[in-house]
Amino acid sequence: MASLDTWVWPEQMLNLARSFEGPDGERARAEFWLLLNVALAQRLRLLSRRYGPLDRDRIQDLAADKALDLIRKLDCGHWRPLDTSAGELV
């Protein structure tokens, strides 16, 4: 998996989303969730520097909760990452 510092993660997420229905769908969904969770945690860390400190555990909890929420929306069709560009995912 590429480092989030290279900003390739949005395109990688879209590539994984394209694989959801294929034979590696379960693996693609697991990787998608992991990448989403890490990206959200990184964003929360950046925001916490600006708006106030959050400890590591709180950041991880918030990122996991939001990632799970987005996966639920994905499952019921309310969020379609393939309908967006990689830039919109950032």
C-alpha positions as CSV (number, residue, x, y, z in Angstrom):
1,M,0.0,0.0,0.0
2,A,1.4,3.4,-0.9
3,S,2.1,6.1,1.6
4,L,-0.6,8.6,2.1
5,D,2.0,11.3,1.7
6,T,2.2,10.7,-2.0
7,W,-1.5,11.5,-2.4
8,V,-2.1,8.4,-4.6
9,W,-4.6,7.1,-2.1
10,P,-7.7,8.6,-3.8
11,E,-6.9,6.8,-7.0
12,Q,-6.1,3.6,-5.2
13,M,-9.4,3.8,-3.4
14,L,-11.2,4.2,-6.7
15,N,-9.3,1.2,-8.1
16,L,-10.3,-0.9,-5.1
17,A,-14.0,0.2,-5.5
18,R,-13.9,-1.0,-9.1
19,S,-12.9,-4.5,-7.7
20,F,-15.8,-4.8,-5.3
21,E,-17.9,-7.0,-7.6
22,G,-15.0,-9.1,-8.9
23,P,-13.5,-12.3,-7.5
24,D,-11.3,-10.3,-5.1
25,G,-14.2,-8.2,-3.9
26,E,-13.9,-9.1,-0.2
27,R,-10.2,-8.3,-0.2
28,A,-10.8,-5.1,-2.1
29,R,-13.4,-4.0,0.4
30,A,-11.1,-4.7,3.3
31,E,-8.3,-2.7,1.8
32,F,-10.7,0.1,0.9
33,W,-11.9,0.3,4.5
34,L,-8.3,0.3,5.8
35,L,-7.2,3.0,3.4
36,L,-10.3,5.1,4.2
37,N,-9.7,4.7,7.9
38,V,-6.0,5.7,7.6
39,A,-6.8,8.7,5.4
40,L,-9.5,9.9,7.8
41,A,-7.2,9.6,10.8
42,Q,-4.5,11.5,8.9
43,R,-7.0,14.3,8.1
44,L,-8.2,14.4,11.7
45,R,-4.6,14.7,12.9
46,L,-4.1,17.7,10.6
47,L,-7.3,19.3,11.7
48,S,-6.6,18.7,15.4
49,R,-3.5,20.8,15.1
50,R,-5.6,23.7,13.8
51,Y,-8.7,23.4,16.0
52,G,-7.5,21.8,19.2
53,P,-5.7,18.7,20.3
54,L,-7.2,15.2,20.1
55,D,-5.3,12.3,21.6
56,R,-4.3,9.3,19.4
57,D,-7.0,7.0,20.7
58,R,-9.8,9.6,20.1
59,I,-8.5,10.2,16.5
60,Q,-8.5,6.5,15.8
61,D,-12.0,6.1,17.3
62,L,-13.4,9.0,15.2
63,A,-11.7,7.8,12.0
64,A,-13.0,4.2,12.5
65,D,-16.5,5.5,13.2
66,K,-16.6,7.7,10.1
67,A,-15.1,4.9,7.9
68,L,-17.7,2.5,9.2
69,D,-20.5,5.1,8.5
70,L,-19.2,5.6,4.9
71,I,-19.0,1.8,4.4
72,R,-22.6,1.5,5.5
73,K,-23.6,4.3,3.1
74,L,-21.6,2.5,0.4
75,D,-23.5,-0.8,1.1
76,C,-26.9,0.8,0.8
77,G,-26.0,2.9,-2.2
78,H,-26.0,6.3,-0.6
79,W,-22.3,6.8,-1.3
80,R,-20.8,5.9,-4.6
81,P,-17.1,6.6,-4.7
82,L,-17.0,5.7,-8.4
83,D,-19.3,8.6,-9.2
84,T,-16.6,11.0,-7.9
85,S,-13.1,11.9,-9.1
86,A,-10.0,11.1,-7.2
87,G,-9.7,14.8,-6.4
88,E,-13.1,14.9,-4.8
89,L,-12.1,12.1,-2.4
90,V,-9.3,14.2,-1.0
